[in-house]
């Protein structure tokens, strides 16, 4: 597998995971009333991140066509990072259901 392409895919996944962890921490701090953020601040930042990450993923897919989804799924580290992201999404859904 192309090492440069794999590193870039790792970078995208790790960036999204770190952003999601930061987003969850800010949500918990705001929930516990330790910080106060402007309305829709996290939503606006999340939309900006989404708008930047999706085209970059498309760019990586076009630049490294030899890295098919089948080959990326065989990569255990990338697969593990993807599952960490899924677990963070579930954690965020649980936190969102806690009444304020």
C-alpha positions in Angstrom: 0.0 0.0 0.0 1.2 3.5 -0.8 2.8 4.8 2.5 2.3 8.5 1.7 -1.4 8.0 0.9 -1.9 5.9 4.0 -0.3 8.6 6.2 -2.6 11.2 4.8 -5.6 9.0 5.5 -4.4 8.5 9.1 -4.0 12.3 9.4 -7.6 12.9 8.3 -9.0 10.3 10.7 -6.9 11.4 13.6 -7.8 15.1 13.0 -11.5 14.2 13.0 -11.2 12.1 16.2 -9.3 14.9 17.9 -11.8 17.5 16.9 -14.6 15.2 18.1 -12.9 14.7 21.5 -12.4 18.5 21.8 -16.1 19.1 20.8 -17.2 16.6 23.5 -15.0 18.1 26.2 -16.4 21.6 25.3 -19.9 20.2 25.4 -19.4 18.7 28.9 -17.8 21.9 30.2 -20.7 23.9 28.9 -23.2 21.4 30.3 -21.5 21.7 33.8 -21.7 25.5 33.3 -17.9 26.0 33.7 -17.7 27.8 30.4 -20.1 29.8 28.3 -20.0 29.7 24.5 -21.9 31.8 22.1 -25.1 30.1 20.7 -24.4 27.8 17.8 -20.6 28.2 18.1 -19.9 24.5 18.1 -22.3 23.9 15.3 -20.7 26.5 13.1 -17.2 25.1 13.8 -18.5 21.6 13.1 -20.0 22.6 9.8 -16.7 24.3 8.8 -14.7 21.2 9.7 -17.2 19.1 7.7 -16.9 21.3 4.7 -13.1 21.1 4.8 -12.8 17.4 5.5 -15.2 15.9 2.9 -13.5 17.6 -0.1 -10.1 16.6 1.2 -11.2 13.0 1.5 -12.4 13.2 -2.1 -9.1 14.7 -3.1 -7.2 11.8 -1.4 -9.5 9.3 -3.1 -8.7 10.8 -6.5 -4.9 11.3 -5.8 -4.3 7.8 -4.6 -6.7 5.6 -6.6 -4.6 2.5 -5.7 -5.9 2.8 -2.1 -9.3 1.3 -2.6 -11.8 0.8 0.2 -10.9 -2.9 0.3 -7.2 -2.1 0.9 -8.0 0.6 3.5 -10.2 -1.9 5.4 -7.4 -4.4 5.6 -5.3 -1.8 7.5 -5.8 -2.7 11.1 -4.7 0.7 12.5 -7.1 2.7 10.3 -9.9 0.3 11.1 -9.2 0.7 14.8 -9.2 4.5 14.5 -12.5 4.3 12.6 -14.1 2.3 15.5 -12.8 4.8 18.0 -14.6 7.5 16.1 -17.8 5.4 16.0 -17.6 5.0 19.8 -17.1 8.7 20.3 -20.2 9.4 18.2 -22.2 7.0 20.5 -20.8 8.8 23.6 -21.9 12.1 22.1 -25.4 10.8 21.5 -25.6 9.6 25.1 -24.4 12.9 26.4 -26.9 14.8 24.2 -29.8 12.8 25.8 -28.9 13.9 29.3 -31.4 16.6 30.4 -30.0 20.0 31.3 
